[in-house]
Amino acid sequence: MFRPENGEPGRSNEARHAESQTRRVTLVPAVAKAFKILELISQSDDALGTSELARRLTLGKSTVHGLVTTLEALGMLEPANGAKRYRLGRGLHALVGRLAQQRDLRDLARASLERLAVSTEQTSFLGVPADGHVTVLDTVHGRPTMSISAPVGSSIPLLAGAVGKAILASWDQRRREAFLEEHSLPAFTPKSIVDPVAYRRSVEDAVARGAAVDLDEFVDGVRAAAAPIFGTARELVGVLWVAGFTRHIDRARLLSLASDVAREANEISRKLGAEPTL
């Protein structure tokens, strides 16, 4: 995921345009039809039935019935008042709500990312955990050349270095212990902590410090400091971290970075209405 940036200019807009013109997009018919159904229902003031959907989309009733049934099972549609007429479901609203929350989080965290990039001269990252991984939501580079980089939208494993420790440090002890009993610790590099006792001790240090540290444990030659971001109910909503090359960050410097990251993560949590426990 992480890669160095050397400051070289990227491809021209003309080159990108030429590539986009030659790239072919293959649509999956069933997915395209399902999205047409969702779009049509979203534009209607009234709930729509299978027959009406089939007529407006010029599709067979059996095809529409199968798609609607699937969308209903997934929570994307729901029957209106128990009838066989449909409106957008709670599952779809939840997805949209999470997207809005992520946008709000990104906006609220931007100033902290920029301050960290300036004060540490390293790359600062914002990520959101979900389904066993952490997705990068935003980044800011501290140095113009030879800095750590990761594309927005890319992801890292849940237990990746300092980020993983910060996430586990945000959980209560019972949940943390249950997770560690059920999952083995991955060896990303020769310096990854794979001993459960040592890993627990490292997480406990993160709880006490307010931020976790990573000494070449996820990517060889890269060190990082990370801290959790909490929402209004003190639930984990994101992770803030800084990463840089080992040659630029000794152990004392890493602890200083951890303090900076913890302070900024607490500031973002405060803006979200939380009172962080770390």
C-alpha positions as CSV (number, residue, x, y, z in Angstrom):
1,M,0.0,0.0,0.0
2,F,2.7,2.5,1.0
3,R,5.0,3.7,-1.7
4,P,7.6,6.5,-1.9
5,E,6.9,9.7,-3.9
6,N,9.9,11.3,-5.7
7,G,8.2,14.5,-6.8
8,E,8.5,13.7,-10.5
9,P,5.7,15.3,-12.6
10,G,2.8,13.0,-13.5
11,R,1.4,12.2,-16.9
12,S,-0.2,15.1,-18.9
13,N,-3.9,15.6,-19.0
14,E,-3.8,14.7,-22.7
15,A,-2.3,11.3,-21.9
16,R,-4.9,10.6,-19.2
17,H,-7.6,11.6,-21.6
18,A,-6.3,9.3,-24.3
19,E,-6.1,6.5,-21.9
20,S,-9.7,7.1,-20.7
21,Q,-10.9,7.1,-24.3
22,T,-9.4,3.7,-25.0
23,R,-10.5,2.1,-21.7
24,R,-13.4,-0.2,-22.1
25,V,-16.1,-0.6,-19.5
26,T,-18.1,-3.8,-19.3
27,L,-21.4,-3.6,-17.6
28,V,-22.9,-6.5,-15.8
29,P,-26.5,-6.5,-17.1
30,A,-28.2,-7.6,-13.8
31,V,-26.3,-4.9,-11.8
32,A,-27.2,-2.2,-14.3
33,K,-30.9,-3.2,-14.2
34,A,-30.9,-3.2,-10.4
35,F,-29.5,0.3,-10.4
36,K,-32.1,1.4,-12.9
37,I,-34.8,0.1,-10.5
38,L,-33.3,2.0,-7.6
39,E,-33.0,5.2,-9.6
40,L,-36.6,5.0,-10.8
41,I,-37.9,4.4,-7.3
42,S,-35.8,7.2,-5.9
43,Q,-37.4,9.6,-8.5
44,S,-41.0,8.6,-7.8
45,D,-43.2,10.2,-5.2
46,D,-45.1,7.0,-4.8
47,A,-44.1,3.5,-4.0
48,L,-43.9,1.4,-7.2
49,G,-44.9,-2.2,-7.9
50,T,-43.3,-4.9,-10.1
51,S,-45.7,-4.4,-13.0
52,E,-45.2,-0.6,-13.0
53,L,-41.4,-1.0,-12.8
54,A,-41.4,-3.5,-15.7
55,R,-43.5,-1.2,-17.8
56,R,-41.4,1.9,-17.3
57,L,-38.1,0.0,-17.8
58,T,-39.4,-2.2,-20.6
59,L,-38.3,-5.3,-18.8
60,G,-40.0,-8.6,-18.3
61,K,-42.0,-8.9,-15.1
62,S,-40.2,-12.1,-14.0
63,T,-36.8,-10.3,-14.4
64,V,-38.0,-7.3,-12.4
65,H,-39.5,-9.6,-9.7
66,G,-36.2,-11.4,-9.3
67,L,-34.3,-8.2,-9.0
68,V,-36.7,-6.6,-6.6
69,T,-36.8,-9.7,-4.4
70,T,-33.0,-9.6,-4.2
71,L,-32.9,-5.9,-3.5
72,E,-35.5,-6.4,-0.8
73,A,-33.5,-9.2,0.8
74,L,-30.4,-7.0,0.9
75,G,-32.3,-4.2,2.5
76,M,-32.0,-1.9,-0.5
77,L,-35.8,-1.9,-1.0
78,E,-38.7,-2.4,1.4
79,P,-42.5,-2.9,0.8
80,A,-44.6,0.2,1.5
81,N,-47.2,-0.6,4.2
82,G,-46.8,-4.3,3.6
83,A,-48.0,-4.0,0.0
84,K,-46.2,-5.3,-3.1
85,R,-45.1,-1.8,-3.9
86,Y,-41.6,-0.7,-3.0
87,R,-39.6,2.3,-1.7
88,L,-36.0,2.7,-0.9
89,G,-35.0,0.5,2.0
90,R,-33.3,1.2,5.3
91,G,-30.1,-0.6,4.2
92,L,-29.7,1.9,1.3
93,H,-30.3,4.8,3.6
94,A,-27.7,3.4,6.0
95,L,-25.1,3.2,3.2
96,V,-25.8,6.8,2.3
97,G,-25.6,7.9,5.9
98,R,-22.2,6.2,6.3
99,L,-21.0,8.0,3.2
100,A,-22.2,11.3,4.6
101,Q,-20.5,10.6,7.9
102,Q,-17.2,9.8,6.1
103,R,-17.5,13.1,4.2
104,D,-18.1,15.0,7.5
105,L,-15.1,13.2,9.1
106,R,-12.9,14.0,6.2
107,D,-13.9,17.7,6.4
108,L,-13.4,17.9,10.1
109,A,-10.0,16.1,10.0
110,R,-8.5,18.0,7.2
111,A,-7.0,20.8,9.4
112,S,-5.5,18.2,11.7
113,L,-4.0,16.3,8.7
114,E,-2.4,19.5,7.4
115,R,-1.0,20.5,10.8
116,L,0.5,17.1,11.3
117,A,2.1,17.1,7.9
118,V,3.7,20.5,8.6
119,S,4.8,19.9,12.1
120,T,6.1,16.3,11.5
121,E,7.3,16.8,7.9
122,Q,5.9,13.3,7.3
123,T,2.7,12.1,5.5
124,S,-0.5,12.2,7.6
125,F,-3.4,9.8,6.9
126,L,-7.0,9.5,7.8
127,G,-8.7,6.1,7.6
128,V,-12.0,4.3,8.4
129,P,-12.1,0.7,9.7
130,A,-14.6,-1.8,8.2
131,D,-14.8,-5.5,7.5
132,G,-11.3,-6.4,8.5
133,H,-9.5,-3.6,6.9
134,V,-8.9,0.2,7.1
135,T,-9.7,2.3,4.0
136,V,-7.6,5.5,3.4
137,L,-10.0,8.5,3.4
138,D,-7.5,11.3,3.0
139,T,-3.8,12.1,3.1
140,V,-1.5,15.1,3.3
141,H,2.2,15.0,2.4
142,G,4.7,16.8,4.7
143,R,7.8,16.7,2.5
144,P,7.6,17.5,-1.2
145,T,9.9,14.6,-2.1
146,M,10.5,11.0,-0.9
147,S,7.5,10.9,1.3
148,I,5.2,7.9,2.1
149,S,2.2,7.7,-0.2
150,A,-1.1,5.7,-0.3
151,P,-4.0,6.4,-2.7
152,V,-7.3,7.6,-1.2
153,G,-9.6,4.6,-1.4
154,S,-6.8,2.0,-0.9
155,S,-6.9,-0.2,2.2
156,I,-4.6,-1.9,4.7
157,P,-5.3,-4.9,6.9
158,L,-7.0,-4.2,10.2
159,L,-3.9,-5.3,12.2
160,A,-1.5,-3.3,10.2
161,G,1.2,-1.9,12.5
162,A,0.3,1.2,14.5
163,V,-3.1,1.5,12.9
164,G,-4.1,-2.0,14.2
165,K,-2.9,-1.3,17.7
166,A,-4.8,2.0,17.8
167,I,-8.0,0.2,16.8
168,L,-7.6,-2.5,19.4
169,A,-6.7,0.2,22.0
170,S,-10.0,1.8,21.4
171,W,-11.9,-1.3,22.3
172,D,-12.8,-2.4,25.8
173,Q,-10.6,-5.1,27.3
174,R,-13.2,-7.9,26.9
175,R,-13.6,-7.3,23.2
176,R,-9.8,-6.9,22.7
177,E,-9.1,-10.2,24.4
178,A,-11.8,-12.1,22.5
179,F,-10.4,-10.8,19.2
180,L,-6.9,-11.8,20.0
181,E,-7.9,-15.2,21.0
182,E,-9.7,-15.8,17.7
183,H,-7.2,-14.2,15.4
184,S,-3.5,-15.0,14.8
185,L,-1.1,-12.1,14.5
186,P,0.2,-11.6,11.0
187,A,4.0,-11.3,10.2
188,F,4.1,-8.5,7.7
189,T,7.9,-8.0,8.3
190,P,10.6,-9.6,10.3
191,K,9.9,-7.0,13.0
192,S,6.1,-7.6,13.3
193,I,5.0,-8.5,16.8
194,V,3.5,-12.0,16.5
195,D,3.8,-13.0,20.2
196,P,0.4,-12.5,21.8
197,V,1.8,-11.4,25.1
198,A,4.1,-8.9,23.6
199,Y,1.4,-7.6,21.3
200,R,-1.0,-7.1,24.3
201,R,1.7,-5.2,26.1
202,S,2.2,-3.0,23.0
203,V,-1.6,-2.3,22.8
204,E,-1.7,-1.5,26.6
205,D,1.1,1.0,26.0
206,A,-1.0,2.6,23.3
207,V,-4.0,2.8,25.7
208,A,-1.8,4.6,28.3
209,R,-0.1,6.9,25.7
210,G,-3.2,7.7,23.7
211,A,-1.5,6.6,20.5
212,A,0.2,3.5,19.1
213,V,3.6,3.2,17.5
214,D,5.0,1.0,14.8
215,L,8.7,0.3,14.3
216,D,9.0,-1.3,10.9
217,E,6.2,-3.7,11.8
218,F,3.9,-3.3,8.8
219,V,6.3,-2.1,6.1
220,D,10.0,-2.7,6.4
221,G,11.8,0.7,6.6
222,V,8.7,2.6,7.6
223,R,7.6,3.8,11.1
224,A,4.3,5.2,12.1
225,A,2.2,6.5,15.0
226,A,-1.6,6.2,15.1
227,A,-4.5,7.2,17.3
228,P,-8.3,6.4,17.2
229,I,-11.0,8.9,16.5
230,F,-14.3,8.6,18.4
231,G,-17.9,9.6,17.6
232,T,-20.6,11.0,19.8
233,A,-21.3,7.6,21.5
234,R,-17.5,7.1,21.9
235,E,-17.6,4.5,19.1
236,L,-14.6,4.2,16.9
237,V,-15.2,6.1,13.6
238,G,-11.7,6.5,12.2
239,V,-8.0,6.4,12.7
240,L,-5.4,9.2,12.3
241,W,-1.8,8.3,11.6
242,V,1.6,9.6,10.5
243,A,4.1,7.5,8.6
244,G,7.6,8.1,7.5
245,F,10.9,6.3,6.6
246,T,12.8,4.8,9.4
247,R,16.0,6.8,8.5
248,H,14.1,10.0,9.3
249,I,12.5,8.8,12.6
250,D,14.4,7.5,15.6
251,R,12.6,6.1,18.6
252,A,12.5,9.4,20.5
253,R,11.1,11.1,17.4
254,L,8.5,8.4,17.0
255,L,7.2,9.0,20.5
256,S,7.0,12.7,19.8
257,L,5.0,11.9,16.7
258,A,2.7,9.7,18.7
259,S,2.0,12.6,21.1
260,D,1.2,14.9,18.2
261,V,-1.1,12.4,16.6
262,A,-2.9,11.7,19.9
263,R,-3.5,15.4,20.3
264,E,-5.0,15.9,16.9
265,A,-7.1,12.7,17.1
266,N,-8.6,14.0,20.3
267,E,-9.3,17.4,18.6
268,I,-11.2,15.7,15.8
269,S,-13.1,13.5,18.3
270,R,-14.0,16.7,20.2
271,K,-15.4,18.2,17.0
272,L,-17.5,15.1,16.5
273,G,-19.0,15.6,20.0
274,A,-17.0,12.8,21.8
275,E,-15.1,12.8,25.0
276,P,-12.2,10.3,24.1
277,T,-11.2,7.8,26.6
278,L,-7.6,7.7,25.4
